[in-house]
Amino acid sequence: MDAALLEDIKGAGYWRVNLRPLSVLGEKLSIQKCRDTVSASSVQLRGWDYPHIQHGNDQYGGVENGDGFFESWTSFLNHREFWRMYQSGQFLHYASMWEDRDDSVDTARPFLSITGTIYFFTEIVEFTSRLANGLQFKDGFAISIEAHHTRTRRLWVGPNRMPFFAPKTTAAENVAVDAKMTVDGAQSSQQVALAMCKEFFDRFGWNPADDQIQADQIRLLKQQF
C-alpha cells in the first residue's frame, strides 16, 4: 500500500476500527483464508460495503499479500480506506470520515452525521459477527471503534430533520468506544451496536432514547432508505 494514502486518511477526520479475537488461535490463518473470510463476511446494505472489497489493482485501489496479513486499500471520490486481516485473526481498518471529504453537504464544519454513524457502527458489528462465525471463533471478538479529530466537531442530524437547539459537540480530540461480540447469542449484533452508539453519542452530550437509534438501524438492515 502507498503510505501516502494512510497519511491522507489521517490528515482529516477518520475512523480506526480494530477487531481482536478474545482467545488465542490454536493455528494461525492462511493468507488466503484472511482474504476469503473478509470477502465472505463483508456487509453490503447500502451503496458502499463494509469493509470495501477491492477486486484487483487499479487507479482506485489495490490488494496485496503481506508478511502475516492480507491488505486492501481504496481511494475513490470521498471513500478513502485501508484494511488488514492478520493471520492472528486480528482485523484493522482505517477510513476517512466522508463528512470531511464531501463538499456537497451545506453545513458548518467540522461535523459528523448521526445517521451515518449509526449505520457505520451497525455495519461494523454485523461484520464482526459474520467474521466470528465464519472463522468459528467461539469466544468472539473485542471491538474498538475510534473517531479521530473530533474536537469541536458537531453532531449533524441531516436534512429534513429537526435540528438541535444547541450544538452537540465534544472537547475530546479522539473518541473511542469498546465492546465484545460473542457468538453465544447473548446479544445480537444490533444490540451491541446500539450500546456502542449510545456510549459514543454521550461523549457529544446527546442521549437519545433507544428507539431513536433503533429506527435508523432497522431502516439500514431492511434497506428502507
C-alpha positions as CSV (number, residue, x, y, z in Angstrom):
1,M,0.0,0.0,0.0
2,D,1.1,3.5,-0.7
3,A,1.9,5.1,2.7
4,A,0.7,8.4,1.4
5,L,-2.9,7.1,1.4
6,L,-2.8,6.4,5.1
7,E,-1.3,9.8,5.8
8,D,-4.1,11.3,3.7
9,I,-6.7,9.5,5.7
10,K,-5.2,10.7,8.9
11,G,-5.0,14.3,7.6
12,A,-8.7,14.9,8.4
13,G,-11.4,13.2,10.4
14,Y,-11.1,9.4,10.3
15,W,-12.1,6.2,11.9
16,R,-9.9,3.4,13.3
17,V,-11.5,0.1,13.8
18,N,-9.8,-2.8,15.5
19,L,-11.2,-6.3,16.0
20,R,-9.2,-8.7,18.2
21,P,-10.1,-12.3,18.9
22,L,-10.9,-12.9,22.5
23,S,-8.8,-16.1,22.6
24,V,-5.6,-17.1,21.0
25,L,-6.0,-19.1,17.9
26,G,-4.8,-22.7,18.0
27,E,-3.5,-22.4,14.5
28,K,-2.9,-19.2,12.5
29,L,-4.9,-18.5,9.4
30,S,-3.5,-18.7,5.9
31,I,-3.2,-15.5,3.9
32,Q,-5.8,-16.9,1.5
33,K,-8.2,-17.6,4.5
34,C,-7.7,-14.0,5.6
35,R,-8.8,-12.7,2.2
36,D,-11.7,-15.1,1.6
37,T,-13.2,-14.7,5.1
38,V,-13.2,-10.9,4.9
39,S,-14.8,-11.0,1.5
40,A,-17.4,-13.5,2.6
41,S,-18.2,-11.5,5.8
42,S,-18.4,-8.1,4.1
43,V,-21.7,-6.3,4.8
44,Q,-23.4,-4.6,1.8
45,L,-26.6,-2.9,2.9
46,R,-26.3,0.5,1.2
47,G,-24.2,1.9,-1.7
48,W,-20.9,1.1,-0.1
49,D,-19.9,-2.2,1.5
50,Y,-18.2,-2.6,4.9
51,P,-15.3,-3.2,4.6
52,H,-15.0,-2.3,0.9
53,I,-13.9,-5.3,-1.1
54,Q,-11.4,-4.2,-3.7
55,H,-11.1,-6.6,-6.7
56,G,-7.6,-6.4,-8.1
57,N,-5.4,-3.4,-8.6
58,D,-6.3,-0.2,-10.5
59,Q,-6.1,3.6,-10.2
60,Y,-8.7,3.4,-7.3
61,G,-7.0,0.9,-5.1
62,G,-5.4,-2.5,-4.7
63,V,-4.8,-5.6,-2.7
64,E,-1.7,-7.3,-1.5
65,N,-0.4,-10.3,0.3
66,G,1.9,-9.2,3.2
67,D,4.1,-10.8,5.8
68,G,1.4,-12.2,8.1
69,F,-1.6,-10.4,6.7
70,F,-3.7,-9.6,3.7
71,E,-4.5,-5.9,3.0
72,S,-6.7,-3.8,0.8
73,W,-7.0,-0.1,0.1
74,T,-9.3,2.2,-1.8
75,S,-9.3,5.9,-2.8
76,F,-12.4,6.7,-4.7
77,L,-14.3,10.0,-4.5
78,N,-14.9,10.6,-0.8
79,H,-14.1,7.0,0.1
80,R,-10.6,6.5,1.4
81,E,-9.9,3.4,3.4
82,F,-7.3,0.8,4.2
83,W,-7.7,-2.6,6.0
84,R,-5.7,-5.6,7.0
85,M,-6.7,-9.0,8.1
86,Y,-3.9,-10.7,10.1
87,Q,-3.1,-14.4,10.3
88,S,-3.6,-14.0,14.1
89,G,-7.3,-13.2,13.4
90,Q,-7.0,-9.5,14.1
91,F,-8.7,-7.1,11.7
92,L,-7.6,-3.4,11.4
93,H,-9.4,-0.7,9.4
94,Y,-8.8,3.0,8.7
95,A,-11.4,5.0,6.9
96,S,-11.9,8.7,6.2
97,M,-15.0,10.4,7.6
98,W,-16.9,11.2,4.4
99,E,-18.1,14.4,6.1
100,D,-14.7,15.9,5.7
101,R,-14.4,14.9,2.0
102,D,-17.9,15.8,0.7
103,D,-18.3,19.4,-0.4
104,S,-22.0,18.8,-1.4
105,V,-23.3,19.0,2.2
106,D,-24.1,22.6,3.1
107,T,-23.4,22.7,6.9
108,A,-20.9,24.1,9.3
109,R,-17.7,22.1,9.7
110,P,-16.4,20.0,11.2
111,F,-19.5,17.8,11.6
112,L,-20.5,14.2,12.0
113,S,-23.6,12.7,10.6
114,I,-25.8,10.9,13.3
115,T,-27.4,8.6,10.8
116,G,-24.1,7.8,9.1
117,T,-22.5,7.0,12.4
118,I,-25.4,4.7,13.4
119,Y,-25.2,2.9,10.0
120,F,-21.4,2.6,10.3
121,F,-21.5,1.1,13.8
122,T,-24.2,-1.3,12.9
123,E,-22.3,-2.5,9.8
124,I,-19.1,-2.9,11.8
125,V,-20.7,-5.1,14.5
126,E,-22.6,-7.1,11.9
127,F,-19.3,-7.7,10.0
128,T,-17.7,-8.7,13.3
129,S,-20.5,-11.2,14.0
130,R,-20.1,-12.7,10.5
131,L,-16.3,-12.9,10.9
132,A,-16.6,-14.7,14.2
133,N,-19.0,-17.2,12.8
134,G,-17.1,-17.6,9.5
135,L,-13.8,-18.3,11.4
136,Q,-15.6,-20.3,14.1
137,F,-14.2,-18.1,16.8
138,K,-16.4,-19.3,19.6
139,D,-15.2,-16.7,22.0
140,G,-15.8,-13.8,19.6
141,F,-14.1,-10.5,19.2
142,A,-13.2,-7.4,21.2
143,I,-14.4,-4.4,19.1
144,S,-12.7,-1.0,19.3
145,I,-14.0,2.0,17.3
146,E,-12.1,5.2,17.4
147,A,-13.1,8.6,15.9
148,H,-10.2,10.9,15.4
149,H,-10.1,14.7,15.0
150,T,-13.4,15.1,16.9
151,R,-12.6,18.2,19.0
152,T,-15.4,20.8,18.4
153,R,-16.9,18.5,15.8
154,R,-20.7,18.9,15.8
155,L,-23.3,16.1,15.5
156,W,-25.4,16.7,12.4
157,V,-29.0,15.4,12.2
158,G,-29.1,15.6,8.4
159,P,-31.6,17.1,6.0
160,N,-35.4,17.1,6.7
161,R,-34.9,16.5,10.4
162,M,-35.4,18.8,13.4
163,P,-32.0,20.3,14.3
164,F,-30.7,20.6,17.8
165,F,-31.5,23.7,19.8
166,A,-27.8,23.9,20.9
167,P,-24.8,22.3,19.2
168,K,-23.8,18.8,20.4
169,T,-20.0,18.7,20.5
170,T,-17.1,17.2,22.3
171,A,-13.8,18.7,23.6
172,A,-12.1,15.3,23.1
173,E,-9.6,15.2,20.3
174,N,-10.4,11.5,19.8
175,V,-13.4,9.4,21.0
176,A,-13.1,5.6,21.5
177,V,-15.7,3.1,22.5
178,D,-15.2,-0.7,23.0
179,A,-17.4,-3.7,23.2
180,K,-17.4,-7.5,22.9
181,M,-19.2,-9.5,20.2
182,T,-19.6,-13.1,21.2
183,V,-21.3,-15.9,19.2
184,D,-23.3,-17.4,22.2
185,G,-26.4,-15.4,21.2
186,A,-26.5,-13.4,24.5
187,Q,-26.7,-10.2,22.5
188,S,-27.5,-9.6,18.8
189,S,-25.2,-7.5,16.6
190,Q,-27.9,-4.9,16.5
191,Q,-28.0,-4.6,20.3
192,V,-24.2,-4.4,20.6
193,A,-24.1,-1.7,18.0
194,L,-26.9,0.2,19.8
195,A,-24.9,0.2,23.1
196,M,-21.8,1.4,21.3
197,C,-23.8,4.2,19.6
198,K,-25.2,5.4,22.9
199,E,-21.8,5.5,24.5
200,F,-20.3,7.3,21.6
201,F,-23.1,10.0,21.3
202,D,-22.9,10.5,25.1
203,R,-19.4,12.0,24.6
204,F,-21.1,14.7,22.5
205,G,-23.8,15.4,25.1
206,W,-26.6,13.7,23.2
207,N,-28.5,10.9,25.0
208,P,-31.4,9.7,22.7
209,A,-33.9,7.0,23.6
210,D,-33.1,3.6,22.3
211,D,-35.9,3.6,19.7
212,Q,-34.4,6.7,18.0
213,I,-31.3,4.8,17.2
214,Q,-33.1,1.5,16.5
215,A,-35.3,3.2,13.9
216,D,-32.2,4.0,11.8
217,Q,-30.8,0.6,12.4
218,I,-34.0,-1.1,11.2
219,R,-34.0,1.2,8.1
220,L,-30.5,0.1,7.3
221,L,-31.0,-3.6,7.9
222,K,-34.2,-3.6,5.9
223,Q,-32.6,-1.3,3.3
224,Q,-35.5,1.1,3.5
225,F,-33.8,4.4,2.8
